[in-house]
Amino acid sequence: MRIHPILPLWIMIPFTIGIFLLCFFPKKEIRKTLPIAGILLFLFLLNLRIQFQKDGLDTISNNLDVLFVIDTTISMKAEDGRKTTRFQDVIEDTNYIIEKLGGARFSLVTFDNNPHLAVPFVKDPNIISEGIENTVFLTELYARGSSLNKPLDLMKNLLKEASKKTDRVQIVFFISDGENTSDEKLKSYSELKDDIDFAFVLGYGTNAGGKMKILDYSEEREVYLTYYDSETYREKDAISVMDETSLRQIAKDMGGDYIYMSQKKAVDNALKKIQKGAQEKLDEKSEKGYEDTYYLFLLPLLTILLIEFRKGAH
């Protein structure tokens, strides 16, 4: 609860004194003075403009900018997800986040060989959901290995531009299995830290790993990705294994948290953290997130005035 007076409190001092003095009127005069005391009291309470904090993410979500950064390399099609593939879990989980943060602006960056701004910041949740669900994966012919460095520069530009709007809260969900098959050393994501309010790295896959299906254009069907084993001289199914070490490092660099997505509700604590922290930030800058209660005092005030008006009319 907080007060946000319409008029300065010192101007309201006469009302306070008036109410106090009316309490000492003779009993015979009390019936006459009670309506005046009531009017003064409710005017005083109206002026205080008592406000209570609203509950729920919906009160702050209109000020959130949510950036999804999603790994769309072939490894995200590995079949060691909760039900089917890792990416099917990503679709389910991002839809859950979008639903819980309804009213926010969302943007989507995907990365494979290159980073892609799939969807700029939009208010329509359907656009972002469709953008994720309709993601097109590269085939083996074009894929050149995984590198978690790919989206860094694009993220930097997007977040730098978004952070110019000081009334917005910047949130990043970095989504990957952490697998890095390129020769590149993992770069530091720490340069993004100053432009992010909340960062969460969501991890997918298992240590056992999973097989991946790719589209075989010659046969026009999906087949499992294979490789030639030089030791056994046989073709074997390729297995993708998640790398939590890289994901934890990215989370640490951005000043955020790493979450292994064993279930979609694993992000619930992250959503609560967003709610609490974003509310605190917005409290410093605006009236949003608070509900006025002046109308609770307006009705009894008008009732007293109406009664007194009718008495005067007679």
Secondary structure, 3 states (H helix, E strand, C coil): CEECCCCCHHHHHHHHHHHHHHCCCCHHHHHHHHHHHHHHHHHHHHHHCEEEECCCHHHCHHHEEEEEEEECCHHHHECCCCCCCHHHHHHHHHHHHHHHCCCCEEEEEEECCCEEEEEEEECCHHHHHHHHHCCCCCCCCCCCCCCCCCCHHHHHHHHHHHCCCCCCEEEEEEEECCCCCCCCCCCCCHHHHHHCCEEEEEECCCCCCEEEEEEECCCCEEEECEEEECCCCEEEECEECCCHHHHHHHHHHCCCEEEECCCHHHHHHHHHHHHHHHHHHHHCCCCCCEEECCHHHHHHHHHHHHHHHHHHHC
